[in-house]
């Protein structure tokens, strides 16, 4: 496994975003000072989990937790298998054969047996490194599995597969209660919402002229409205459906543009294939813009596009959480999101955005918001308040401190 080095932060920087949590954070962190914790996942780039780690881990470290981040090492064959497991957990009726399962275990074994660090608690994220406790149990006594996937309706094969490993964990963390019920592990499960960092490149404040300059550089007409979806190129995110929505809306709003932005993650072998499919589906329409991090659209550029967008869409069919919703709400944007998973936690329909279950609903809501600037502004104000209260890194850090304390005394 490879350790990811992180920059340091000062927790005092975040005090302006604390309400009544500061005393509790100080109290628990004093009790846990020096506790050794590791987070282990499958990639340091390209996904929401990695983005969270870059902020959350330094924040916890600044509170006295000796916390480290490791990424498992695997090849294309391994990540093709784990992508299949991911899709099975989200409901696809696929299966992995005995050879694939053996290979999955082999890669976990290789990573575990070559890992010599000792920790009080190890938090394993998602299915890729889920078997590690089998090979680390002599070095660490307490393991937590953190599932970031929508497991509300997993296939039975996925439930059977995951069930082999869940018993290895003291706690299992989900983003939404129905995900825990889907895997039938309510007894040792808890809910922790993901978070965004208000000081990160993706979420920090940008002056309007900086926003305009960045967006214009990529060819988007800043004088015309545009719809935006930021997500991986993945069928569960339904970018093709977003293109259909845009095309149908364009009949009534011929000036509308569409921007699709996605980052390509190392643990998602299907990403490039679906990106190419999205490009083919977009065709030669000069008002559709499809960007990735390989086009120079990184966190800062995403920040600018979210701030400039007229409406932000997250039309997911299944969604573990969808922090792109919180990112857009933080920037006081009206958001239309799929009525699924963690999006339902972030959007209260009709108050700070709209929840939709079809392309027709999405089209109707887009048209409504394009015609009503006051409604867009109201949704933006309400959304910002929700994110400030529920979905910032400070709250996330406190949730983990509480978890570590409960494990340290058990």
N, C-alpha and C positions, 0 to 999 in steps of 0.2 A: 504494500500500500504506500501511497505517496502522500506526504503531509503538505498541505497548502499553507503557505506563509501569508500572514495578514497584517495590515497596518494597525496601529494602535489608535484608540479613541479615548476621549475624556467624557465620562458620563455626565459631567456638569453641563456639557454642550446641549443635553436633551432636557434640562430641567424646565424649560419653558413649555414643554409638552406634558408635564406631569400635573395631575390633579391632586388626588389624595394618596398616591401610591408611594411617594418618596420615603416616608417613614417605614413602610413595610419592606420596601426594597433594601433600605439600609440595614434593617434589623436582620432579615434573612441572609443577606450577603455577608454580614459579620459572622453569623453562625457557620456559614459554609466556606469561609475563607481558606483557600488552599485545596479544596476539593478537586480531584482530578477527573475530568470528563472528556470524552471524545465523541465527536460527531463523525459518522462515516456514511458516505453516499457514493454515487457512481460517476459524477462529473463535477468539475469546478467551473464550468462555463456553459451558458446557453439555456439554462432552465431556471424556473422560479425558485427552486430549492437552493441552488448555488447563490442566487442573488440575495436571498434571505441570510445565508451564512456569512456573506461578506460584511454584513452590518451587525447581525445578532451575536456572532461569536466574539468580535472585539468588544462589544458592549458588555457581555457577560464577563469577559476577561478583565475589563476595567473595574468590575465590581468584586474582584478577588477570586473568581473561579479560574482554576488552572485548566482551561479548555482548549482543545486542539481539534483540527479538522483534517481528516484523511479521506482520500479517494481510492477506491479499489481499482485494480488493474485487470482489464479483460480485453479480449479481442472481438472482432466483428461477429464471430459465431456466437460468443457469449451474449452480446448485446442484442442480436437477433432473437435469441431465446428469451431474454428478459423482456424485450418489447412484446413478444407474444404473450408472456405472463401478464404484462401490464394490460394488454387488450382483453385478455380473459377476465381479469379483475374488473374491468369496466363493462363486461357483459358479453363479449364475443364468445361464441361456442367453438373455440379452438381447443387444442390440447397439445401438450408436449409429450413426446415419447420417452421411453426409458433411457435411450442414449442421450437425449437432450437434458434430461434431469441429471444424469450422471455427469455430464459436462458442466452443468450449472454448479453442482456440488464440488467438482474438481477445481473450478476457478475460485470458489469461495474458500476451499481448503488451502489452495496455494497462497491466497492472500492472508488467511488466518494464521497459517503455520509459520509464515515469514514475518509475522508482526510480533515484536518483542516488548512493546510498551505495556505498562500496567496502569489501569485506571480504576477508579471507584465505580464509575458509571459509564457505559457506552450506549449512545443513542444511534441506532441503525435506521437509515432513511430509505424507505421504499423497498421493492422486492429484490433488486439486484444483489445487495449484500446480506439478504435476510438470513442466510444459513450460517453466517459467521460465528454466532455463539457456539455452534458445534465444535469449533476449532479454537475458540478464545476462552473457553470456560475455566481454564486453569489460571488465566491472567486477570480476568475480570469476573466479579460475582453477580453484578446486576446489569441487566440489559433492558433497553427500551426500544420498541419498534415504532417509528413514526411513519405512518402511511399518508402520503400526499395525494392519493388516487381516489377517484369516485368508486367506492366499493359497495354502493347501495344495492346493485343487482349483479353480483359476480356470477359467472357460470359455476356450476357445481364442481367442475374439474378444478377451477381456480380456487374455490373454497377448500377443496380437499388438499390441494398443493400447499396453500398458505397455512392450513391447519397443522401441517407437520412441524411447522417452525414457531407458530404463535406461542406454543407451550413453553418455549425457551425464554420468554420475556416476562419481566416483572410487570410492566405496563405496556399498553398499546395506545398510541395517540392517533386520533383522527381529527379532521377539520369540521365534520358535520356529524351529528348523532346518527343519522340514517346510514352512514358509512359503517359505523361500528355494528349496527344491527345486521347489515348485509353479510358481514363475516362472522356473525354470531359469537362475538367476544366482548359482550357488554360488561362482564364481571370485572375485568382488569383494565378497562378502557377509560380514556378521558378525552375531552375535547379541548384542543388548543387551536385558535385561529392563527393562520399565517399573518404576516405584517409587511408593511413597507417602511422604509427609512426616509424621513423627511429631508435628510441632508445628503442623500445619495445623488449621484449624477442624474439619475432618472427622475428624481422627485424634487430636487432643490429648485428654488425660485429662479426664473429667468426673466430678464427684461424683455419687453415686447419686441424691441428692435432686433434683439439677439434671436428670438423665436422666428421672426419673419425672415431673417437672413439665412438661418439654417434650413427652413422649409423650402424657401425659394431656390436654394442651391440645388435641390434635388428635382427641380422642374415642375413642382406643384404650383399652380396659380393661386397666390395668397389672396387675390381679390375675389375668388369664387369659393363657395362652400365645398367642404369635402367630408366624407364619411371615413372613419378610421377603425381598423381592427388590428390589434397587436397581439400576436400569439404564434405558437409554433405552427408550422405547416403540417397539419394533422387532420385526418377526416373528422375526429371528434370536435374540432374547433369550427368545422364547416365553412372554410373560406369560399368554397364554391357556392354555397348558399348565400353568402354575403354578396358575391358578384351578381347572383340572380336578383337579389333585393335591389342592389344599385341599378341594374338594368331596367327593372320595372319602375323604380322611382324616377329614373331619368326621363321617362316619357312626360311627366308632369313638371320636372325640374331639370331642364336640359343643361343647366350650368353646373350640375353636381359632379363632383369628382370622387374617386375612391382610392384610398391608400391602404395597402395590406403590408404589415411589417412583421417579420419573424426572425428569430435567431436560430441558428443551426447547432444543435447540441450533439456532443460526441456520443451520448448514450442513446441516440434516436436514429437508427439506421434507415428508418422509413422516411425521415424528414426530407431528404433531397428528392426522393421519388415524388412525394406529394407536392413539393415546391414546383417541380417541373410540370406536374399535372395542373397546378394552379395557373402557371404561366400560359400553358396551352389553352386553358379555359378562358383566360382573360383575353386572349387573341391579340388583335392589333388595335384595340381601343386605347387611344392616346390619353384618355381621362382615367385610366386604371394604372396605378403605380404599385409595383410589387418590389419590396426591398428586403434585404437581409443584412446581417452584420458584415457580410462579404462585400456589400455595396458601400460600406462606410457608415451604416446606420447603427450606431451603438446606443448606449444608455442616454447620453446627452441629446442625441438626435431624436430618440423616442420621446424624451421629455418635451422637446420643442413641438413635435407633431401632435402629441396629446394636448398641449396647451393651445395649439392653433386649430385643431379639429372643430368642426361645427357640431358633430355628434360622434360619440364613440360607441362602437358596437362590439359585443363579445357574444357572438351567436353560437355558443357551445352547445353540443348535443349532450355530452357528458363533461363534467368539470370537477376536478378535485377541489379547487377553490377559485382560481382565476383572479390573481392579484392585479391584473391589468385593469380590472374594474375599480379597485381601490385607488390605483394610480391615477386614473382619469377623474374619479370623484374628488381626489385630493386637489386636482387642478380645476375644480369647480365646473366640470363638464357634465352635460346630460348624457347618461349611458343607457343603452338598450342591451339587455343581457338575456341569454337563454335561461329559461325557468328550470334550472338544474343545479345540483351540487351546492358549492359554496357561493355561487352567484346569488342564490336566494337569501343568503345570510347578509350580503352586502347591500343589495337593492331591496327596498321596500316599495313595491309596485305603486306607482302613482305619486310617490312622495319625493324620492330622490333618483328616480329613473323608471324604466319600464322593464317588466319581465315578459318574455315572449316564448311561444312554443311552436311557432311555424314561420315560414317565410312570409306568408300573407300578413300575419300579425306584425312582423318586423317592418314590412313595407308601410303598413298603416301608421305605426308609431313614428317611423322616420318622417313621413309626410306631415304628421301632426307637429312634430318638433321643429321641422323646417319652417312651418308657418307661424310658429309661436315662440318668439325670442324670449318673452317674459317667462314662459314655462321652462325653457332651457336654463335660464338664470336661476330660477327658484330651485330646480333640481340640483343645480351645481352648488348652491349655498347649503342646501340640506345634506347633500352628499359629503361635502367637506367636513361638516360637523360630525357625521357618522364616523368617518375615517379617523378623525382626530380623537374620538372617544374610544374606538374599538380596535383599530387596525394599524396602529403604529408600533414600531420596534420596542418602545418602552414597555408597553403592555405585554408584548411577547416575552421580553426578558423576565418580567415578574412571573409569568406563567411557568417558565422553566425553573426559576428559583424555587417556586412552590413545589414543583415536581421533584427537584433534587433534594429538597429538605425532607419530603415524605419518604424518599428512598434511603436517605442517609440515616434516618431514625428507625427504619423498619428492619 
